[in-house]
């Protein structure tokens, strides 16, 4: 029972967080513009990462493509985590570290999903 529920919890958690942040990226909220300006990637980095996060969230929710979406999400959140650690700081514009925590939650969920569905990824199907 847990082996069927836990992957769906990870899928939904990752997809909901990824989809929730899209509004802020696509509406050019002050916080998103600040983040991508600090990374010298405004506006194309903000828009491009939003598009990739949308693709990742859709792929994560479709059972046949979950592993690919999780792999994409893993890369995106790895970049977000590194950006927080080396450029932005853990707290961005008084958010209490919420964006960093969201990035960690998505990263952990995607790492779990990649591991669970590794057989469907040609590079990892031998493990």
C-alpha positions as CSV (number, residue, x, y, z in Angstrom):
1,X,0.0,0.0,0.0
2,X,2.7,2.5,1.0
3,X,4.7,1.6,-2.1
4,X,1.8,2.8,-4.2
5,X,0.9,5.9,-2.2
6,X,4.3,7.3,-1.5
7,X,5.3,7.8,-5.2
8,X,2.0,9.7,-5.8
9,X,2.6,11.8,-2.8
10,X,6.1,12.7,-4.1
11,X,4.6,13.4,-7.6
12,X,1.9,15.6,-6.3
13,X,4.2,17.5,-3.9
14,X,6.8,18.2,-6.6
15,X,4.3,19.1,-9.3
16,X,2.2,21.4,-7.0
17,X,5.3,23.3,-5.8
18,X,6.6,23.7,-9.3
19,X,3.2,24.8,-10.7
20,X,2.6,27.2,-7.8
21,X,5.8,29.1,-8.5
22,X,4.9,29.6,-12.2
23,X,2.5,32.4,-11.5
24,X,5.3,34.4,-9.9
25,X,7.7,33.7,-12.7
26,X,5.3,34.4,-15.5
27,X,3.7,37.5,-13.9
28,X,7.2,39.0,-13.3
29,X,6.6,39.4,-9.5
30,X,9.1,41.6,-7.7
31,X,10.6,38.6,-5.9
32,X,11.2,36.6,-9.2
33,X,12.6,39.6,-11.0
34,X,14.9,40.3,-8.0
35,X,16.1,36.7,-8.0
36,X,16.8,36.4,-11.7
37,X,18.4,39.9,-11.8
38,X,20.8,38.8,-9.0
39,X,21.6,35.8,-11.2
40,X,22.1,38.0,-14.2
41,X,19.4,36.0,-16.0
42,X,16.4,38.4,-16.1
43,X,14.1,38.0,-18.0
44,X,15.1,35.0,-20.1
45,X,16.3,32.9,-17.2
46,X,13.0,33.5,-15.3
47,X,10.8,32.7,-18.3
48,X,12.9,29.8,-19.5
49,X,13.1,28.2,-16.1
50,X,9.3,28.7,-15.8
51,X,8.7,26.9,-19.1
52,X,11.0,24.0,-18.0
53,X,9.3,23.8,-14.6
54,X,5.9,23.6,-16.4
55,X,7.2,20.8,-18.6
56,X,8.8,19.0,-15.6
57,X,5.6,19.1,-13.6
58,X,3.5,17.8,-16.4
59,X,6.0,14.9,-17.1
60,X,6.0,14.1,-13.3
61,X,2.2,13.7,-13.2
62,X,2.0,11.4,-16.3
63,X,2.9,7.9,-15.1
64,X,4.8,6.9,-18.3
65,X,7.0,10.0,-18.1
66,X,7.5,10.5,-14.4
67,X,11.2,9.5,-14.4
68,X,12.0,12.0,-17.1
69,X,10.1,14.8,-15.4
70,X,11.7,14.0,-12.1
71,X,15.2,14.0,-13.8
72,X,14.4,17.5,-15.2
73,X,13.1,18.6,-11.9
74,X,16.2,17.3,-10.1
75,X,18.4,19.4,-12.4
76,X,16.3,22.5,-12.1
77,X,16.1,22.3,-8.3
78,X,19.8,21.5,-8.1
79,X,20.4,24.8,-9.9
80,X,18.0,26.6,-7.6
81,X,19.7,25.2,-4.5
82,X,23.1,26.1,-5.7
83,X,21.9,29.6,-6.5
84,X,20.6,30.0,-3.0
85,X,23.8,28.7,-1.4
86,X,26.2,30.7,-3.5
87,X,24.5,33.8,-4.7
88,X,21.1,34.6,-3.2
89,X,21.4,33.3,0.4
90,X,18.9,31.1,2.1
91,X,16.4,33.9,2.8
92,X,15.3,36.0,-0.2
93,X,13.5,39.3,0.4
94,X,12.3,38.3,3.9
95,X,10.7,35.0,2.7
96,X,12.0,33.2,5.8
97,X,13.8,30.7,3.6
98,X,10.5,29.4,2.1
99,X,11.8,29.3,-1.5
100,X,14.9,27.4,-0.4
101,X,12.7,24.9,1.5
102,X,10.5,24.5,-1.5
103,X,13.5,23.8,-3.7
104,X,14.7,21.2,-1.2
105,X,11.3,19.5,-1.0
106,X,11.1,19.3,-4.8
107,X,14.7,18.1,-5.1
108,X,14.1,15.3,-2.5
109,X,10.8,14.3,-4.1
110,X,12.4,14.2,-7.6
111,X,15.4,12.2,-6.3
112,X,13.0,9.7,-4.8
113,X,11.1,9.5,-8.1
114,X,14.2,9.1,-10.2
115,X,15.3,6.2,-7.9
116,X,11.9,4.5,-7.9
117,X,11.5,4.8,-11.7
118,X,15.1,4.4,-12.7
119,X,14.3,1.3,-14.8
120,X,12.5,3.6,-17.3
121,X,15.6,5.7,-17.8
122,X,18.1,4.2,-20.3
123,X,21.1,5.6,-18.5
124,X,20.0,4.2,-15.1
125,X,18.1,1.0,-16.0
126,X,21.1,-1.2,-15.1
127,X,21.2,0.0,-11.5
